[in-house]
Amino acid sequence: MIFLALAVAVSPSSLLQKEKVSGIVAVVDVRNGELVASAGNIDGERLLPLSLMKVVLAASALEHGVDGGAQEMLVASSDDAARAVAVQVRKVASSQAVLTDVRRYGFRISLPEEASDAEWAETFSLGEKNVMVTALEVAKFFRLVGSDTARVLNDSTKLRLRQALLEVVQRGTAKEIRGRVVNGKIGGKTGTGPGPGTDGWFAGLIFGADGQPRFAFATYVRKGGPGGGTAARISADLANSLLSR
């Protein structure tokens, strides 16, 4: 399925074909939440979020006043740091509060409140159990981060998450695409599955030349390697197309 609400010079499907991979892409307008471009089954195929869960964790942690290096955790995609933050925010805010946050952000989660610290930490750091997401759900979550009018997150949380996403590209796990976007910027979080021939995510925000978030996106590539590689390149090239309209 390919949906183009507005004309996009380079479609997501053509970028997937160019990289010789299959995948799913969803892009929404930050201002109104409307779907701008897509490829694949964006709202029906449920996928492991992998390290995208670290952004969900960071959002909840910052909302409850828990820093603990949450921003740097995203830039380096540190599993150990995420485990520590997950356990810390649970102790400060309660399991119920964190799970409520996850659902407010638009995701389904089956992690029980009474889960052990180990299972809790693994769920929020690796994103390989207890949560399945669609690409559209992911894009809509990042729209909450990018929108100045959405009230699900505090303004301070949004600003800190936006900066962390930009730093992922500048010096973190997606630095391969640093400088690839012109007339704007791209920031996002990588997600990489275990084992050889892994699946990869890159999801986040596309910023205009004025520095304001314009689009929220989610790119999932099957067996295309780490999220900072093929998925990030496709996202950057799509950003260039969108920003050139």
DRENZA-215036 format. One record per residue (C-alpha): x, y, z. Coordinates in nm, 3 decimals, padded with zeros to 5 digits. Each point is the difference from the previous one (the first is absolute). Layout:
N
<site X="X" Y="Y" Z="Z"/>
...
This chain:
245
<site X="00.000" Y="00.000" Z="00.000"/>
<site X="00.122" Y="00.346" Z="-00.087"/>
<site X="-00.187" Y="00.309" Z="00.117"/>
<site X="00.101" Y="00.349" Z="-00.100"/>
<site X="-00.217" Y="00.271" Z="00.146"/>
<site X="00.218" Y="00.260" Z="-00.168"/>
<site X="00.236" Y="-00.024" Z="-00.292"/>
<site X="00.339" Y="-00.131" Z="00.105"/>
<site X="00.274" Y="00.021" Z="-00.261"/>
<site X="00.160" Y="-00.324" Z="00.120"/>
<site X="-00.241" Y="-00.258" Z="00.142"/>
<site X="00.087" Y="-00.223" Z="00.296"/>
<site X="-00.052" Y="-00.309" Z="-00.217"/>
<site X="00.253" Y="00.121" Z="-00.258"/>
<site X="00.257" Y="00.058" Z="00.275"/>
<site X="-00.053" Y="-00.353" Z="00.131"/>
<site X="00.042" Y="-00.132" Z="-00.354"/>
<site X="00.315" Y="00.206" Z="-00.048"/>
<site X="00.153" Y="-00.164" Z="00.307"/>
<site X="-00.129" Y="-00.341" Z="-00.115"/>
<site X="-00.184" Y="-00.066" Z="00.324"/>
<site X="-00.356" Y="-00.043" Z="00.118"/>
<site X="-00.143" Y="00.197" Z="00.285"/>
<site X="-00.263" Y="00.234" Z="00.136"/>
<site X="00.004" Y="00.380" Z="00.010"/>
<site X="-00.247" Y="00.242" Z="00.158"/>
<site X="00.028" Y="00.380" Z="-00.003"/>
<site X="-00.245" Y="00.238" Z="00.168"/>
<site X="-00.023" Y="00.378" Z="00.005"/>
<site X="00.098" Y="00.128" Z="00.342"/>
<site X="-00.246" Y="00.288" Z="-00.021"/>
<site X="-00.321" Y="-00.197" Z="-00.053"/>
<site X="00.094" Y="-00.368" Z="00.027"/>
<site X="-00.108" Y="-00.078" Z="-00.355"/>
<site X="00.172" Y="-00.281" Z="-00.187"/>
<site X="00.229" Y="00.149" Z="-00.265"/>
<site X="00.167" Y="-00.306" Z="-00.152"/>
<site X="00.025" Y="-00.371" Z="00.062"/>
<site X="00.110" Y="-00.337" Z="-00.130"/>
<site X="-00.100" Y="-00.341" Z="00.127"/>
<site X="-00.259" Y="-00.100" Z="00.258"/>
<site X="00.045" Y="00.293" Z="00.235"/>
<site X="-00.297" Y="-00.067" Z="00.228"/>
<site X="-00.047" Y="-00.376" Z="-00.016"/>
<site X="00.337" Y="-00.167" Z="00.034"/>
<site X="00.120" Y="-00.006" Z="00.359"/>
<site X="00.375" Y="00.000" Z="00.057"/>
<site X="00.247" Y="-00.011" Z="00.286"/>
<site X="00.095" Y="00.359" Z="00.087"/>
<site X="00.357" Y="-00.099" Z="00.093"/>
<site X="00.198" Y="00.299" Z="00.130"/>
<site X="-00.275" Y="00.245" Z="-00.089"/>
<site X="-00.130" Y="-00.095" Z="00.345"/>
<site X="00.284" Y="00.204" Z="00.144"/>
<site X="-00.173" Y="00.318" Z="-00.123"/>
<site X="-00.326" Y="-00.109" Z="00.161"/>
<site X="00.193" Y="-00.067" Z="00.320"/>
<site X="00.180" Y="00.335" Z="-00.016"/>
<site X="-00.330" Y="00.184" Z="-00.050"/>
<site X="-00.154" Y="-00.164" Z="00.308"/>
<site X="00.315" Y="00.051" Z="00.206"/>
<site X="00.026" Y="00.371" Z="-00.082"/>
<site X="-00.372" Y="00.049" Z="00.067"/>
<site X="00.055" Y="-00.139" Z="00.352"/>
<site X="00.312" Y="00.204" Z="00.069"/>
<site X="00.241" Y="-00.289" Z="-00.049"/>
<site X="00.302" Y="00.091" Z="-00.209"/>
<site X="00.268" Y="-00.256" Z="00.073"/>
<site X="00.169" Y="00.070" Z="-00.332"/>
<site X="-00.318" Y="-00.060" Z="-00.203"/>
<site X="00.111" Y="00.221" Z="-00.290"/>
<site X="00.344" Y="-00.156" Z="-00.030"/>
<site X="-00.163" Y="-00.343" Z="00.021"/>
<site X="-00.177" Y="00.082" Z="-00.326"/>
<site X="00.305" Y="00.138" Z="-00.178"/>
<site X="00.216" Y="-00.303" Z="00.077"/>
<site X="-00.294" Y="-00.245" Z="00.003"/>
<site X="00.146" Y="-00.148" Z="00.317"/>
<site X="-00.188" Y="-00.307" Z="00.119"/>
<site X="00.163" Y="00.013" Z="00.343"/>
<site X="-00.095" Y="00.364" Z="00.048"/>
<site X="-00.357" Y="-00.075" Z="-00.109"/>
<site X="-00.027" Y="-00.287" Z="00.247"/>
<site X="00.107" Y="00.230" Z="00.282"/>
<site X="-00.240" Y="00.279" Z="-00.102"/>
<site X="-00.288" Y="-00.247" Z="-00.035"/>
<site X="00.042" Y="-00.131" Z="00.352"/>
<site X="00.055" Y="00.348" Z="00.142"/>
<site X="-00.314" Y="00.156" Z="-00.150"/>
<site X="-00.203" Y="-00.301" Z="00.112"/>
<site X="00.112" Y="00.056" Z="00.359"/>
<site X="-00.064" Y="00.375" Z="-00.013"/>
<site X="-00.332" Y="00.004" Z="-00.187"/>
<site X="-00.141" Y="-00.356" Z="00.044"/>
<site X="-00.049" Y="-00.273" Z="-00.257"/>
<site X="-00.360" Y="00.105" Z="-00.058"/>
<site X="00.100" Y="00.358" Z="-00.081"/>
<site X="00.261" Y="-00.104" Z="-00.255"/>
<site X="-00.232" Y="-00.249" Z="-00.170"/>
<site X="-00.269" Y="00.268" Z="-00.013"/>
<site X="00.250" Y="00.230" Z="-00.170"/>
<site X="00.080" Y="-00.261" Z="-00.265"/>
<site X="-00.369" Y="-00.037" Z="-00.081"/>
<site X="-00.053" Y="00.378" Z="-00.007"/>
<site X="00.279" Y="00.015" Z="-00.257"/>
<site X="-00.205" Y="-00.230" Z="-00.223"/>
<site X="00.154" Y="-00.343" Z="00.058"/>
<site X="-00.132" Y="-00.333" Z="00.124"/>
<site X="00.210" Y="-00.166" Z="00.267"/>
<site X="-00.057" Y="-00.335" Z="00.173"/>
<site X="00.272" Y="00.038" Z="00.264"/>
<site X="-00.164" Y="-00.074" Z="00.338"/>
<site X="00.041" Y="00.246" Z="00.285"/>
<site X="00.145" Y="-00.276" Z="00.217"/>
<site X="00.269" Y="-00.097" Z="-00.254"/>
<site X="00.351" Y="-00.042" Z="00.140"/>
<site X="00.248" Y="00.284" Z="-00.032"/>
<site X="00.190" Y="-00.211" Z="-00.252"/>
<site X="-00.300" Y="-00.050" Z="-00.229"/>
<site X="-00.101" Y="00.363" Z="00.041"/>
<site X="00.349" Y="00.118" Z="-00.091"/>
<site X="00.029" Y="-00.230" Z="-00.302"/>
<site X="-00.337" Y="00.112" Z="-00.136"/>
<site X="00.092" Y="00.368" Z="00.007"/>
<site X="00.361" Y="-00.039" Z="-00.111"/>
<site X="-00.009" Y="-00.267" Z="-00.272"/>
<site X="-00.364" Y="00.025" Z="-00.111"/>
<site X="-00.011" Y="-00.369" Z="-00.092"/>
<site X="-00.293" Y="-00.114" Z="00.218"/>
<site X="-00.330" Y="00.119" Z="00.147"/>
<site X="-00.050" Y="00.273" Z="-00.262"/>
<site X="-00.092" Y="-00.010" Z="-00.370"/>
<site X="-00.047" Y="00.318" Z="-00.204"/>
<site X="-00.106" Y="00.116" Z="-00.345"/>
<site X="00.198" Y="00.251" Z="-00.203"/>
<site X="-00.291" Y="00.243" Z="00.017"/>
<site X="-00.013" Y="-00.022" Z="00.379"/>
<site X="00.371" Y="00.078" Z="00.012"/>
<site X="-00.033" Y="00.299" Z="-00.234"/>
<site X="-00.292" Y="00.134" Z="00.205"/>
<site X="00.202" Y="-00.033" Z="00.320"/>
<site X="00.282" Y="00.206" Z="-00.146"/>
<site X="-00.256" Y="00.255" Z="-00.112"/>
<site X="-00.081" Y="00.048" Z="00.371"/>
<site X="00.369" Y="00.078" Z="00.053"/>
<site X="00.010" Y="00.245" Z="-00.290"/>
<site X="-00.331" Y="00.180" Z="00.044"/>
<site X="-00.019" Y="00.322" Z="00.199"/>
<site X="-00.378" Y="-00.036" Z="00.032"/>
<site X="-00.028" Y="-00.367" Z="00.107"/>
<site X="-00.037" Y="-00.008" Z="00.380"/>
<site X="00.094" Y="-00.358" Z="00.079"/>
<site X="00.359" Y="00.097" Z="00.087"/>
<site X="00.137" Y="00.299" Z="00.188"/>
<site X="00.181" Y="00.259" Z="-00.210"/>
<site X="00.328" Y="-00.062" Z="00.181"/>
<site X="-00.023" Y="-00.373" Z="-00.075"/>
<site X="-00.066" Y="00.069" Z="-00.369"/>
<site X="00.298" Y="00.233" Z="-00.030"/>
<site X="00.238" Y="-00.241" Z="00.168"/>
<site X="-00.116" Y="-00.291" Z="-00.212"/>
<site X="00.030" Y="00.204" Z="-00.320"/>
<site X="00.356" Y="00.093" Z="00.087"/>
<site X="00.089" Y="-00.360" Z="00.076"/>
<site X="-00.142" Y="-00.115" Z="-00.335"/>
<site X="00.208" Y="00.258" Z="-00.183"/>
<site X="00.311" Y="-00.109" Z="00.188"/>
<site X="-00.059" Y="-00.362" Z="-00.103"/>
<site X="00.074" Y="00.119" Z="-00.354"/>
<site X="00.277" Y="00.240" Z="00.092"/>
<site X="00.207" Y="-00.233" Z="00.216"/>
<site X="-00.199" Y="-00.313" Z="00.082"/>
<site X="-00.120" Y="-00.319" Z="-00.160"/>
<site X="-00.126" Y="00.172" Z="-00.319"/>
<site X="00.304" Y="00.216" Z="-00.070"/>
<site X="00.036" Y="-00.170" Z="-00.339"/>
<site X="-00.265" Y="00.243" Z="-00.129"/>
<site X="00.147" Y="00.312" Z="00.160"/>
<site X="-00.014" Y="00.278" Z="-00.259"/>
<site X="-00.215" Y="-00.203" Z="-00.241"/>
<site X="-00.308" Y="00.220" Z="00.048"/>
<site X="00.009" Y="00.346" Z="-00.159"/>
<site X="-00.236" Y="00.293" Z="00.065"/>
<site X="-00.080" Y="-00.145" Z="00.340"/>
<site X="00.099" Y="-00.271" Z="00.246"/>
<site X="-00.100" Y="-00.349" Z="00.099"/>
<site X="00.009" Y="-00.154" Z="00.345"/>
<site X="-00.100" Y="-00.348" Z="00.102"/>
<site X="00.054" Y="-00.315" Z="00.198"/>
<site X="00.147" Y="-00.317" Z="-00.141"/>
<site X="-00.126" Y="-00.347" Z="00.077"/>
<site X="00.184" Y="-00.318" Z="-00.097"/>
<site X="-00.111" Y="-00.359" Z="00.034"/>
<site X="00.222" Y="-00.279" Z="00.129"/>
<site X="00.206" Y="-00.234" Z="-00.218"/>
<site X="00.125" Y="00.010" Z="-00.361"/>
<site X="-00.218" Y="00.142" Z="-00.275"/>
<site X="-00.176" Y="00.211" Z="00.259"/>
<site X="-00.302" Y="00.226" Z="-00.041"/>
<site X="00.048" Y="00.369" Z="00.070"/>
<site X="-00.205" Y="00.302" Z="00.108"/>
<site X="00.069" Y="00.368" Z="-00.036"/>
<site X="-00.276" Y="00.227" Z="00.127"/>
<site X="-00.024" Y="00.360" Z="00.114"/>
<site X="-00.046" Y="00.353" Z="-00.131"/>
<site X="00.079" Y="00.203" Z="-00.311"/>
<site X="00.071" Y="00.366" Z="00.073"/>
<site X="-00.038" Y="00.289" Z="-00.244"/>
<site X="00.261" Y="00.266" Z="-00.070"/>
<site X="-00.151" Y="00.204" Z="00.285"/>
<site X="00.084" Y="-00.277" Z="00.246"/>
<site X="-00.364" Y="-00.092" Z="00.064"/>
<site X="-00.124" Y="-00.360" Z="-00.028"/>
<site X="-00.193" Y="-00.047" Z="-00.325"/>
<site X="-00.051" Y="-00.376" Z="-00.033"/>
<site X="00.008" Y="-00.305" Z="00.225"/>
<site X="00.102" Y="-00.327" Z="-00.159"/>
<site X="00.064" Y="-00.368" Z="00.059"/>
<site X="00.210" Y="-00.214" Z="-00.237"/>
<site X="00.027" Y="-00.376" Z="00.048"/>
<site X="00.224" Y="-00.209" Z="-00.226"/>
<site X="00.001" Y="-00.379" Z="-00.009"/>
<site X="00.342" Y="-00.163" Z="00.001"/>
<site X="00.165" Y="00.324" Z="-00.097"/>
<site X="00.252" Y="00.017" Z="00.282"/>
<site X="00.021" Y="00.239" Z="00.297"/>
<site X="-00.251" Y="00.283" Z="00.024"/>
<site X="00.276" Y="00.256" Z="-00.039"/>
<site X="00.074" Y="-00.133" Z="-00.350"/>
<site X="-00.262" Y="-00.074" Z="-00.265"/>
<site X="-00.303" Y="00.117" Z="00.201"/>
<site X="00.174" Y="00.327" Z="00.086"/>
<site X="00.109" Y="00.063" Z="-00.361"/>
<site X="-00.352" Y="-00.056" Z="-00.129"/>
<site X="-00.135" Y="00.238" Z="00.264"/>
<site X="00.253" Y="00.270" Z="-00.086"/>
<site X="-00.070" Y="-00.022" Z="-00.373"/>
<site X="-00.373" Y="00.016" Z="00.068"/>
<site X="00.061" Y="00.306" Z="00.218"/>
<site X="00.178" Y="00.173" Z="-00.288"/>
<site X="-00.296" Y="-00.074" Z="-00.226"/>
<site X="-00.253" Y="00.130" Z="00.250"/>
<site X="00.196" Y="00.315" Z="00.080"/>
<site X="00.046" Y="00.082" Z="-00.369"/>
<site X="-00.374" Y="00.020" Z="-00.072"/>
